[in-house]
Amino acid sequence: MKRLFHRYGKRPATAVIALVTLVAASGVSATPKIQTWHTDSGAKVLYVAAPDLPMVDVRVVFAAGSARDGDKPGLASMTAGMLTEGAGGLSADRLAERVESVGAQLSTGADKDMASASLRSLTEANALDIGVDSLTKVLTQPDFPPQDFERVRENTLIGLRRAEQDPASVGSKALYKAIYGHHPYASDPSGTTDSVAALTRDELIAFHRRYYTAPNATVAIVGAVDRPQAERLAERITAGLPKGEAAPPLPPVPDLSVGKLERIDFPSSQTHVYAGEPGMSRSDPDYFALYVGNHILGGSGLVSLLMNEVREKRGLSYSAYSYIAPMSVRGPMIIGLQTKNDQADQASHVMLDTLRRFVAEGPTDAELEAAVKNITGGFPLRIASNSQVVQYLAVIGFYDMPLDHLDRFNERVAAVTKEQIRDAFRRRVHPDRLAIVLVGGEQDEQPVAHSETAPAPSVKPAKVVPAVAPSPAADEQG
């Protein structure tokens, strides 16, 4: 994600310092009232009034993430990155100067499902006008300057080459390929050195014209503006977008039919171990059972079952974790750890045995009670600021989640039972059909078994491939 005022080093204007102070103290109620409507151009809007402080957060998201790259990996990410490199006849430097001069923040980015543009501004009339005008130009009138395109592409290629030296990036990319095969989620948002080198400016322009449309947009607004002001803001931001159409649904993600194991030699003293399979979508009926169960298994840090078995009991790793990343269609469920090369197979066995045991037995009463208290007790902190709430609104709108998701989140977590968790994990998690990737130095010859009874899959050597670090995917914010 790119923030425009970062161009000017570490000395933001006084207005920015004041704004950051306000943000730290800002917040809406623990159960914000969400209002929703559509603009005249067809964009969905979600709005929460937060009148306590003179600021507003706006986040516009499109179904324009890397899942829409087709045979051009990196296209969505490059398009989002180029939006702030010049728009409406203003250069990147001029855009940055305008935003910084009124203490606002403007950023763009892309992940697998969505592309986004975010604005944070004071509500003072001149500041808000300049901020919204800059956001609108970036979304509706990007220039994609040829010289800046070449510079951004070269910087992207440098980042991809550096990522080849990061075992975590290499392993993450290999795991997504193993889980998703030919599905659009298999490709990394930043693309590959070959695909990025082949991209053209015209392809970015065409991608913007196709996917940055009003019917494909969701606008989230949180701040000290009333409903009529929010309506005018949304209309202004989206009126100039291409009319176009919404993006089509993504194809479904099938279960893995067999286990896969890939070892990637890497010159390191530590081995990164990843295991995963398709998990759940945002609309999944098992959402809360899987969410709470994952919190117990490996999503709760030091008190999780994986940490207890791998680190506390055996000292095999500094950390072990699990997460589920729900997306438009089934995002991954991933478990992992990092350990010494000569302990990689032992640690992997412990990690997988812990998963098997949890799938078979589910949580205890005490484990479930502790998880519910931890999740519900910490939830108010996750919606304590306008910036957090606006991100929730964008997610709720983008994925067509119930408008009462925040209102009833704690209630739905508390309603989860041991039986529901055990049932969901038995149906949805398949320890014998996981994709497993190990990235590190030389391993023992004994393969990592998927099951105590099933034969281990064959080990295939692999070359180190370009990769970038994945976006934080743990869905511990509900």
Backbone torsions as a table, in degrees:
resi	resn	phi	psi	omega
1	MET	NA	143.6	-172.0
2	LYS	-118.9	128.8	178.1
3	ARG	-111.1	127.3	-172.1
4	LEU	-64.2	-39.8	-173.0
5	PHE	-73.0	-7.9	175.7
6	HIS	-66.0	-18.0	177.9
7	ARG	-59.8	-23.0	-172.4
8	TYR	-102.9	27.1	171.4
9	GLY	77.4	-148.8	-173.4
10	LYS	-109.1	24.9	-179.9
11	ARG	-123.2	70.2	179.9
12	PRO	-66.5	159.3	-179.6
13	ALA	-63.0	160.5	179.2
14	THR	-55.4	-36.4	179.9
15	ALA	-61.5	-37.3	179.5
16	VAL	-66.8	-43.1	179.5
17	ILE	-60.0	-44.1	178.7
18	ALA	-62.4	-40.5	-178.8
19	LEU	-64.6	-43.6	179.0
20	VAL	-61.4	-38.0	177.1
21	THR	-62.5	-42.0	178.3
22	LEU	-62.6	-42.8	-178.2
23	VAL	-59.9	-41.8	-178.0
24	ALA	-61.5	-30.5	-177.0
25	ALA	-98.2	-6.6	-171.4
26	SER	-81.9	160.7	175.3
27	GLY	-179.2	160.3	173.6
28	VAL	-111.5	178.2	-177.5
29	SER	-64.5	161.2	-178.1
30	ALA	-63.4	-22.6	176.9
31	THR	-127.7	77.2	-176.3
32	PRO	-62.9	140.6	178.3
33	LYS	-82.9	117.5	-176.7
34	ILE	-96.5	127.7	173.0
35	GLN	-111.2	148.0	-176.9
36	THR	-143.4	150.3	176.6
37	TRP	-164.1	-178.7	175.6
38	HIS	-119.7	143.8	175.5
39	THR	-74.5	168.5	178.5
40	ASP	-60.6	-27.4	-179.1
41	SER	-85.5	-5.3	175.3
42	GLY	104.3	3.7	178.9
43	ALA	-79.2	142.0	175.3
44	LYS	-81.2	140.1	179.9
45	VAL	-126.6	136.1	170.0
46	LEU	-123.7	136.0	-171.2
47	TYR	-140.1	137.6	173.1
48	VAL	-130.8	127.5	176.6
49	ALA	-78.6	132.1	176.3
50	ALA	-138.3	80.7	-168.1
51	PRO	-81.6	-2.8	-171.1
52	ASP	-67.2	-32.9	-176.8
53	LEU	-126.8	147.6	-174.4
54	PRO	-80.2	67.0	-178.2
55	MET	-148.4	162.8	177.6
56	VAL	-144.9	140.0	174.0
57	ASP	-112.9	132.0	177.4
58	VAL	-126.6	132.7	177.0
59	ARG	-133.6	124.2	179.8
60	VAL	-113.8	124.5	-178.9
61	VAL	-123.5	148.0	-179.5
62	PHE	-129.0	149.6	170.5
63	ALA	-75.2	74.2	-172.5
64	ALA	-144.1	36.5	178.0
65	GLY	-85.9	-171.0	-174.4
66	SER	-66.2	-16.8	175.1
67	ALA	-64.5	-12.1	178.3
68	ARG	-101.3	8.1	-177.1
69	ASP	-67.0	-27.0	-174.8
70	GLY	64.1	-129.8	-179.7
71	ASP	-93.4	22.0	-179.5
72	LYS	-128.0	67.9	-178.8
73	PRO	-54.0	134.4	-178.5
74	GLY	99.6	-8.9	-175.6
75	LEU	-64.1	-47.9	-178.6
76	ALA	-63.3	-43.3	-179.3
77	SER	-64.8	-42.7	178.5
78	MET	-65.2	-39.6	178.6
79	THR	-61.7	-47.9	179.2
80	ALA	-62.2	-40.5	-179.1
81	GLY	-67.1	-29.3	-178.0
82	MET	-82.6	-12.4	-176.5
83	LEU	-58.0	-36.5	-177.0
84	THR	-94.1	8.6	179.1
85	GLU	-87.6	4.3	179.4
86	GLY	149.8	128.4	-177.7
87	ALA	-156.1	142.9	177.8
88	GLY	58.4	29.3	-178.7
89	GLY	83.5	-1.9	177.9
90	LEU	-95.7	136.3	176.7
91	SER	-72.1	167.5	177.3
92	ALA	-59.5	-41.7	179.6
93	ASP	-64.4	-40.8	-179.7
94	ARG	-67.3	-40.8	175.9
95	LEU	-59.1	-44.9	-179.2
96	ALA	-63.7	-40.6	179.4
97	GLU	-63.0	-43.3	-179.7
98	ARG	-61.1	-47.9	-177.5
99	VAL	-65.4	-44.9	-177.8
100	GLU	-66.7	-31.6	-176.0
101	SER	-66.3	-23.2	179.4
102	VAL	-110.9	13.0	175.7
103	GLY	71.9	22.6	180.0
104	ALA	-93.3	170.6	175.2
105	GLN	-130.7	136.1	179.9
106	LEU	-135.4	130.8	-177.7
107	SER	-145.2	156.4	176.6
108	THR	-135.3	160.7	178.8
109	GLY	-176.0	174.8	178.7
110	ALA	-151.1	144.2	171.2
111	ASP	-125.7	-156.3	-175.8
112	LYS	-70.1	-39.4	-176.5
113	ASP	-91.8	-41.0	-167.7
114	MET	-135.3	155.7	166.4
115	ALA	-108.0	150.2	-173.9
116	SER	-141.5	154.5	170.0
117	ALA	-138.2	132.2	-174.7
118	SER	-127.7	141.9	176.9
119	LEU	-129.2	135.7	170.2
120	ARG	-125.8	126.9	-173.9
121	SER	-146.9	153.8	165.4
122	LEU	-69.0	156.2	-178.6
123	THR	-89.6	-0.3	173.1
124	GLU	-53.8	136.7	-165.8
125	ALA	-54.6	-48.6	-176.6
126	ASN	-67.2	-43.3	-179.7
127	ALA	-62.2	-46.0	-178.4
128	LEU	-66.8	-38.7	179.5
129	ASP	-62.0	-45.6	-180.0
130	ILE	-66.6	-41.8	179.7
131	GLY	-63.4	-47.0	-179.3
132	VAL	-67.6	-38.5	177.4
133	ASP	-61.9	-40.3	178.9
134	SER	-65.9	-44.7	178.0
135	LEU	-61.0	-44.2	-178.5
136	THR	-63.2	-42.6	177.5
137	LYS	-61.5	-43.4	-178.6
138	VAL	-61.3	-39.5	-176.9
139	LEU	-80.9	-36.5	-170.8
140	THR	-105.0	-20.4	-175.5
141	GLN	-133.1	43.7	179.6
142	PRO	-65.3	139.1	-177.3
143	ASP	-92.8	-21.2	-176.2
144	PHE	45.7	58.5	-176.1
145	PRO	-56.9	132.0	-175.9
146	PRO	-55.4	-45.2	-178.2
147	GLN	-65.9	-39.9	178.9
148	ASP	-69.5	-32.9	175.8
149	PHE	-59.6	-45.6	179.8
150	GLU	-64.5	-39.4	179.6
151	ARG	-66.1	-45.4	180.0
152	VAL	-63.8	-40.1	178.6
153	ARG	-63.5	-42.8	179.6
154	GLU	-64.1	-40.0	176.6
155	ASN	-63.6	-37.7	177.6
156	THR	-64.7	-42.6	179.2
157	LEU	-63.8	-38.9	176.5
158	ILE	-61.2	-43.3	178.3
159	GLY	-63.1	-39.1	178.5
160	LEU	-65.7	-40.1	178.7
161	ARG	-67.1	-37.8	176.3
162	ARG	-64.5	-37.1	-179.0
163	ALA	-64.5	-24.2	176.0
164	GLU	-62.8	-20.4	-179.3
165	GLN	-94.2	3.5	-178.0
166	ASP	-109.3	109.5	-177.3
167	PRO	-61.6	-31.4	178.4
168	ALA	-65.3	-40.8	178.6
169	SER	-67.4	-43.8	178.6
170	VAL	-60.0	-45.5	-178.4
171	GLY	-67.2	-41.5	-179.6
172	SER	-62.3	-44.3	-179.1
173	LYS	-66.2	-41.4	178.8
174	ALA	-63.4	-37.8	-179.3
175	LEU	-66.1	-44.2	179.2
176	TYR	-61.1	-38.4	177.2
177	LYS	-65.0	-39.8	-179.2
178	ALA	-68.2	-36.4	-179.2
179	ILE	-74.5	-42.5	-167.6
180	TYR	-105.0	-11.4	174.9
181	GLY	56.2	-114.1	-178.4
182	HIS	-97.0	5.2	177.6
183	HIS	-71.4	150.5	179.9
184	PRO	-56.8	-24.8	179.0
185	TYR	-71.2	-12.0	-177.5
186	ALA	-67.9	-29.8	-173.7
187	SER	-85.6	142.9	179.2
188	ASP	-76.7	140.8	-178.2
189	PRO	-54.9	-33.2	-178.0
190	SER	-81.4	-5.4	177.7
191	GLY	78.0	-160.2	177.8
192	THR	-124.3	168.1	179.3
193	THR	-59.9	-40.5	-179.8
194	ASP	-67.1	-45.5	-175.7
195	SER	-69.1	-40.9	179.5
196	VAL	-67.0	-39.6	178.8
197	ALA	-61.9	-27.5	-176.9
198	ALA	-89.7	-10.1	-178.4
199	LEU	-64.8	147.9	177.0
200	THR	-120.4	157.4	177.0
201	ARG	-59.1	-40.8	-179.6
202	ASP	-61.3	-33.2	178.4
203	GLU	-68.1	-36.4	175.9
204	LEU	-65.7	-43.1	179.3
205	ILE	-61.1	-44.1	179.8
206	ALA	-65.8	-38.7	179.0
207	PHE	-63.8	-43.9	178.2
208	HIS	-61.5	-44.5	-178.0
209	ARG	-63.4	-35.8	-177.9
210	ARG	-77.6	-43.2	-168.5
211	TYR	-106.3	-22.5	179.0
212	TYR	-89.8	61.2	-178.8
213	THR	-108.2	158.9	179.3
214	ALA	-62.8	-45.0	178.9
215	PRO	-66.2	-13.7	179.9
216	ASN	-99.9	8.9	-172.4
217	ALA	-110.1	146.7	168.8
218	THR	-124.9	128.8	-178.7
219	VAL	-112.2	125.7	176.6
220	ALA	-113.1	132.0	-178.1
221	ILE	-132.2	127.6	176.6
222	VAL	-136.5	126.1	176.8
223	GLY	158.0	-168.8	-174.8
224	ALA	-85.1	57.0	172.0
225	VAL	-130.1	143.9	178.8
226	ASP	-84.2	177.2	-175.9
227	ARG	-58.7	-47.1	178.1
228	PRO	-60.6	-39.1	177.3
229	GLN	-64.6	-41.6	179.3
230	ALA	-63.7	-38.8	177.9
231	GLU	-62.9	-42.3	179.3
232	ARG	-66.3	-39.7	177.6
233	LEU	-59.5	-48.9	-177.4
234	ALA	-63.2	-41.7	178.3
235	GLU	-62.7	-43.8	-178.5
236	ARG	-63.1	-41.0	-176.2
237	ILE	-70.2	-35.8	-170.7
238	THR	-102.1	-12.3	-173.7
239	ALA	-60.1	-34.5	-176.5
240	GLY	-90.8	2.5	178.5
241	LEU	-70.0	151.0	174.2
242	PRO	-55.7	142.7	-177.9
243	LYS	-65.4	-61.2	169.9
244	GLY	47.6	-155.3	-178.1
245	GLU	-137.6	163.5	172.1
246	ALA	-69.6	154.4	176.9
247	ALA	-68.4	145.9	178.5
248	PRO	-70.2	159.6	176.9
249	PRO	-60.9	150.2	175.2
250	LEU	-77.5	153.5	178.7
251	PRO	-66.5	153.1	178.1
252	PRO	-66.3	158.7	179.4
253	VAL	-105.2	119.8	179.5
254	PRO	-79.5	158.9	171.3
255	ASP	-65.4	154.3	170.3
256	LEU	-72.1	135.6	-177.9
257	SER	-87.3	-27.1	179.2
258	VAL	-141.7	161.0	174.3
259	GLY	-73.1	151.7	178.6
260	LYS	-130.9	142.2	178.2
261	LEU	-135.6	127.1	179.9
262	GLU	-133.0	126.8	175.0
263	ARG	-108.5	128.9	-179.8
264	ILE	-115.9	113.6	178.1
265	ASP	-65.3	134.6	-178.6
266	PHE	-148.4	137.2	-177.0
267	PRO	-75.8	77.2	-178.8
268	SER	-145.4	156.6	178.1
269	SER	-86.1	-10.6	179.8
270	GLN	-114.4	148.6	174.6
271	THR	-111.9	130.9	173.1
272	HIS	-93.1	127.8	-178.7
273	VAL	-115.3	126.0	178.0
274	TYR	-127.8	143.1	172.2
275	ALA	-141.9	139.5	-177.9
276	GLY	-164.2	171.3	176.8
277	GLU	-160.5	168.5	176.1
278	PRO	-57.8	135.7	-177.1
279	GLY	-107.2	-101.0	-174.9
280	MET	-142.4	161.5	173.8
281	SER	-95.3	171.6	178.5
282	ARG	-66.2	-25.2	-178.1
283	SER	-98.8	13.6	-174.0
284	ASP	-64.3	132.9	178.1
285	PRO	-65.0	-21.2	177.2
286	ASP	-92.3	13.1	-171.8
287	TYR	-50.1	-55.6	-172.5
288	PHE	-74.4	-34.2	176.2
289	ALA	-64.1	-43.9	178.5
290	LEU	-69.3	-37.8	-179.5
291	TYR	-61.9	-51.7	-179.1
292	VAL	-67.6	-41.3	178.6
293	GLY	-60.9	-42.2	178.3
294	ASN	-64.6	-35.1	177.8
295	HIS	-58.5	-40.7	179.2
296	ILE	-71.0	-43.7	-175.7
297	LEU	-64.8	-53.7	-175.2
298	GLY	-156.6	6.2	-176.4
299	GLY	-95.8	2.6	-174.2
300	SER	-112.7	22.6	173.8
301	GLY	71.4	-135.1	-171.8
302	LEU	-62.1	-23.2	-176.2
303	VAL	-97.0	6.1	-179.5
304	SER	-75.2	162.1	178.7
305	LEU	-63.7	-42.0	-179.9
306	LEU	-62.3	-42.8	179.4
307	MET	-64.5	-38.5	-179.2
308	ASN	-65.5	-44.9	-176.7
309	GLU	-74.3	-42.9	-173.4
310	VAL	-83.6	-43.8	-174.7
311	ARG	-95.9	-56.8	-171.0
312	GLU	-67.6	-44.9	-176.3
313	LYS	-79.5	-34.5	-169.6
314	ARG	-123.3	-11.6	178.7
315	GLY	61.4	33.8	-175.0
316	LEU	-89.2	-15.8	-177.0
317	SER	-156.5	151.1	175.8
318	TYR	-70.2	-34.5	178.6
319	SER	-149.3	151.7	172.2
320	ALA	-140.3	146.9	-169.7
321	TYR	-152.8	166.9	168.6
322	SER	-145.3	152.4	173.2
323	TYR	-154.4	156.8	173.5
324	ILE	-121.2	128.2	-178.7
325	ALA	-110.7	87.5	-179.4
326	PRO	-67.0	137.3	-178.9
327	MET	-135.9	-164.8	-177.8
328	SER	-58.6	-46.0	167.6
329	VAL	-117.0	-171.8	-166.2
330	ARG	-62.0	107.0	171.8
331	GLY	-75.9	170.8	-171.3
332	PRO	-80.5	152.0	160.6
333	MET	-104.1	125.5	-173.2
334	ILE	-131.1	137.2	169.3
335	ILE	-122.6	151.1	-176.9
336	GLY	-166.4	171.6	176.8
337	LEU	-164.3	171.1	174.6
338	GLN	-132.0	134.0	-174.6
339	THR	-151.9	172.6	176.3
340	LYS	-64.5	149.4	-177.3
341	ASN	-54.6	-44.4	-175.1
342	ASP	-76.1	-2.8	176.9
343	GLN	-111.4	4.3	-171.0
344	ALA	-62.2	-45.0	-177.6
345	ASP	-69.8	-39.4	177.9
346	GLN	-63.4	-46.7	179.7
347	ALA	-62.5	-38.6	179.4
348	SER	-63.8	-43.0	178.4
349	HIS	-60.2	-44.3	-179.9
350	VAL	-63.3	-43.2	-179.8
351	MET	-60.2	-47.6	-178.0
352	LEU	-71.5	-36.1	176.3
353	ASP	-64.0	-38.2	177.7
354	THR	-63.7	-41.8	176.6
355	LEU	-62.1	-47.4	-180.0
356	ARG	-57.2	-44.8	-178.2
357	ARG	-64.2	-39.8	-179.3
358	PHE	-68.7	-39.6	177.6
359	VAL	-62.5	-40.1	-177.2
360	ALA	-74.6	-38.9	-170.3
361	GLU	-107.9	-26.4	-174.9
362	GLY	73.6	-173.7	-177.5
363	PRO	-84.3	163.2	171.4
364	THR	-85.1	169.1	176.5
365	ASP	-58.2	-43.5	-177.4
366	ALA	-66.6	-39.8	179.7
367	GLU	-65.1	-42.3	178.9
368	LEU	-66.3	-43.8	179.4
369	GLU	-60.5	-43.1	179.9
370	ALA	-65.6	-40.2	-179.6
371	ALA	-64.8	-45.2	-179.6
372	VAL	-61.9	-43.4	178.4
373	LYS	-62.7	-41.4	-179.0
374	ASN	-66.2	-45.3	-177.7
375	ILE	-68.4	-50.3	-176.5
376	THR	-70.8	-34.8	179.0
377	GLY	-67.3	-33.2	-178.8
378	GLY	-88.8	-10.0	-173.9
379	PHE	-61.5	-41.5	179.9
380	PRO	-56.5	-31.9	179.3
381	LEU	-68.9	-23.2	-178.2
382	ARG	-81.3	-11.1	175.2
383	ILE	-125.4	34.9	-174.4
384	ALA	-85.2	-11.3	-178.9
385	SER	-132.3	158.1	178.2
386	ASN	-58.4	-39.6	-177.7
387	SER	-64.1	-34.4	176.9
388	GLN	-71.1	-42.6	-177.9
389	VAL	-66.1	-38.7	-178.3
390	VAL	-65.6	-32.7	175.7
391	GLN	-67.7	-40.4	175.5
392	TYR	-60.6	-44.8	-179.3
393	LEU	-59.5	-42.8	179.6
394	ALA	-61.9	-41.1	178.9
395	VAL	-67.0	-45.5	-179.7
396	ILE	-60.4	-44.2	180.0
397	GLY	-69.9	-44.5	-176.7
398	PHE	-61.7	-43.1	-176.2
399	TYR	-94.4	8.5	179.5
400	ASP	54.2	42.8	177.7
401	MET	-80.5	160.0	179.4
402	PRO	-59.6	141.1	-179.9
403	LEU	-66.5	-17.7	178.3
404	ASP	-91.9	15.6	-177.1
405	HIS	-56.5	-46.3	179.7
406	LEU	-72.3	-41.6	179.7
407	ASP	-57.0	-42.8	-171.3
408	ARG	-107.5	10.5	-175.9
409	PHE	-57.9	-53.8	-178.2
410	ASN	-62.3	-38.8	178.4
411	GLU	-60.8	-43.0	-178.1
412	ARG	-71.9	-34.3	174.9
413	VAL	-65.0	-46.5	-177.7
414	ALA	-65.5	-22.4	-178.4
415	ALA	-82.3	-10.0	-178.7
416	VAL	-68.7	134.9	-179.7
417	THR	-109.7	163.9	175.1
418	LYS	-58.0	-41.3	-177.7
419	GLU	-64.5	-39.0	178.5
420	GLN	-65.4	-41.3	178.4
421	ILE	-64.6	-47.7	-179.3
422	ARG	-62.2	-42.6	179.7
423	ASP	-64.1	-45.3	-178.8
424	ALA	-64.9	-42.8	-179.3
425	PHE	-69.2	-36.4	178.5
426	ARG	-65.7	-37.4	-179.3
427	ARG	-79.7	-30.9	-166.4
428	ARG	-109.3	-18.9	-176.3
429	VAL	-114.2	128.1	-172.6
430	HIS	-126.0	88.6	-177.2
431	PRO	-57.1	-26.0	-179.0
432	ASP	-86.3	-2.8	-178.5
433	ARG	-126.0	29.6	-179.9
434	LEU	-80.6	150.1	164.4
435	ALA	-87.7	125.8	-177.2
436	ILE	-121.9	132.2	178.4
437	VAL	-129.2	130.3	174.4
438	LEU	-120.0	127.5	-179.5
439	VAL	-122.9	116.3	179.5
440	GLY	171.2	-163.4	-179.7
441	GLY	-73.5	-167.4	-175.4
442	GLU	-61.7	137.7	-179.9
443	GLN	-106.4	169.0	169.3
444	ASP	-65.5	161.0	-179.3
445	GLU	-75.0	-22.2	-177.4
446	GLN	-68.1	124.3	-178.7
447	PRO	-72.8	156.5	175.4
448	VAL	-77.4	119.8	-176.8
449	ALA	-81.6	140.2	174.2
450	HIS	-79.5	-24.5	-175.7
451	SER	-151.2	153.9	177.6
452	GLU	-69.7	-19.0	-177.9
453	THR	-114.6	-31.9	-178.0
454	ALA	-80.7	147.1	177.4
455	PRO	-67.7	148.3	179.7
456	ALA	-73.8	146.7	177.2
457	PRO	-69.4	160.0	-179.6
458	SER	-68.5	150.9	-179.4
459	VAL	-96.8	124.6	-179.2
460	LYS	-113.5	128.1	177.1
461	PRO	-67.3	151.5	-180.0
462	ALA	-141.3	151.2	175.8
463	LYS	-85.6	152.3	174.3
464	VAL	-69.9	129.5	-177.5
465	VAL	-115.4	156.4	178.5
466	PRO	-61.9	142.5	178.6
467	ALA	-156.2	162.9	174.2
468	VAL	-126.2	154.4	-179.4
469	ALA	-62.1	136.1	-178.3
470	PRO	-69.9	154.6	171.9
471	SER	-65.7	149.8	177.7
472	PRO	-54.8	122.2	-172.1
473	ALA	-111.7	-9.5	-177.2
474	ALA	-62.2	128.9	-176.2
475	ASP	-102.4	57.1	178.9
476	GLU	-92.6	21.4	176.0
477	GLN	-113.5	2.9	176.5
478	GLY	80.2	NA	NA
